[in-house]
Amino acid sequence: MADNSSNNAYWSANIRIIIVSLIIWAVVSFGFGILLRPALSGISVGGTDLGFWFAQQGSILVFLGLIFFYAWRMNKLDAEHGVEEE
C-alpha cells in the first residue's frame, strides 16, 4: 500500500512539472509571440521588436531552457523517490 502511494506521489509530481512547463512554453510562444506581439512592439531587442524576437527565437530558447530544467528536476525527483539511474 505504501509503495502505491509513493508511486502516485512520484507521478503526480512528474505530471505537475510537465503541466507547468507546458504552460510556461505556451505563454511564451503563443502569448508573447502572437497575442502580445503588438504590445511588445515598442521594446527593441537585437534590432527588432520583442514580440518578433519571442516568435522567432525566444520561444525556442525558453523551450531549450525548459528541457534542461525538466532533466534537472526529474533527476532530483528520482533521487527523492529512490528510482535514480545507476
N, C-alpha and C positions, 0 to 999 in steps of 0.2 A: 504494500500500500504506500509506504514512504517513497519507494522507487518511482511509482506512478506520479506522485505529487511533485517529485524532483524533475521528472520528465516534463510535466505540464509547466512548471516554473521556467525551465530552460526554454521550451518552445514559445511560451508567451513572451519572454524577454526577447527572443530572436525575432518574432513577428513584430513586436513593438519597435525594435531597431529598424527593421525593414520599412515599416509604415512611416516612421519619422523621416527616414532617408528619402523615401519616395515623395513625401510631402515637400521636403526642402527642395528636391530636384524639380518638382512640378512648379513650385512658386518661382524658382529662379528661371527656369526655361520658359514656361508658359506665361507666368505673371510678369516678370521683368522684361523678357524678350518680346512679348506680344501685347499683353494687356496694358502694361505700364510704360510701353515704349514712348508714347507721346509725352508723358510726364517726365521721363528721364532724358529727353532730347536736349535739354539745356545744359546737361553736365557732360563735359568733354573728357574722354579717356583715350589717350593714344591717337589723337587727331580725329576721332569720331565720337558720336554721342553714345552715352552709356547704354541706352536701350539696344542700339545696334550691336554694341560690344557684347552684351549679355546674349543676344540672339546668335551671334557668330562664334564667340569664344568663351564667354563667361559660363554658360551652362555646361559646356564640355569640361572646363576646369573644375567647376563645382562637382560634376559627376565623378571626375577622377579623384577629387578630394574625398568624396563620399565612399568610393571604393576602398581607399586606404583606411578611412575611419571604420568602415564595416569590418575589414580584416582585423584591425587592431582590437576593436570592441568584441568581436567574436572570439578571438584568442583569449581575451580576458574573461569572457563569459564561459568559454570551455574550461578554463582553469578553475573558475569558481564552482563549476558543477562536476569537476573531475573527469572530463571527457577530452582533455587536450591531446594533441598528437604527440607521439613519442619521438 
